[in-house]
Amino acid sequence: MNDSQDYQQKKNRFENMLTIYGRKPVLEALQDPSIPIYRVHLATSNKKAPILVKIEALAEQRGIATEHIDKLALSRISRSSKQDQGVAADLALPGYQQLTSFMSDYEVDSRDRFLAVDNVSNPQNLGMIIRSAAAAGIRGLIIPKQGSATLGPLVIKSSAGAIFKCPIIRCEKLSDATSALQQRGVKVATLCAEGSISLQALTQQPAAPTVFVLGNETDGVSEQTQSQADYSVYIPMHNEVESLNVAVTAALIAFATNN
């Protein structure tokens, strides 16, 4: 293998890594043998504590590499020096990609369907959305770093392991992804009670590449995203029910548009 191939292999491996941080989240991840952990990072400045002993022991039992580094180096890995508690772990997710990497290889297909979350901050909801996205076989689930629930143990548990099978696309801001996809001819559709087309009517139209944006549990889709949308979709309600849980909506969209 030449240097170029070795570099690309390493680059691809680390782009598929999800880093979690905090003593309890890392311990819980280590206690679940179904979670593929690549490496555990511990700050050399950590004071002795029973939970740290457990973390190191579990990592050794599972044959996971443990790296002891200074706190500054750890903060660069966790990107949350105030909350990492001197502990971080890299998880290996086969379907996890950064937006730039995904777009560099993306070729549009009329059957492509994406889901995107707009400030969905509840980890249980995000986990269930991930599960529905994986089960429905969507092209990708877009999760921006700004405003979304942290992809940690709560999300992993709520996804019931589907996070390791779901194609996840990460970006800094949702507009980064929606703008990039629009430039490739992908339509942006928001879910909104005052939408312009019903979900049933939409499924009867010819297939078109679309990213469906799911809004915040309380406030719905943000004004910025709504202004960027090509159209909005509504789900007809009966018996004076005003809205559905965002995870339920995600499942309906994912399966109803499964061409």
Secondary structure, 3 states (H helix, E strand, C coil): CCHHHHHHHHHHHHHCEEEEECHHHHHHHHHCCCCCEEEEEEECCCCCCHHHHHHHHHHHHCCCEEEEECHHHHHHHHCCCCCCCCEEEEEECCCEEEHHHHHHHCCCCCCCEEEEECCCCCHHHHHHHHHHHHHHCCCEEEEECCCCCCCCHHHHHHCCCHHHCCCEEEECCHHHHHHHHHHCCCEEEEECCCCCEEHHHHHCCCCCCEEEEECECCCECCHHHHHHCCEEEECCCCCCCCCCCHHHHHHHHHHHCCC
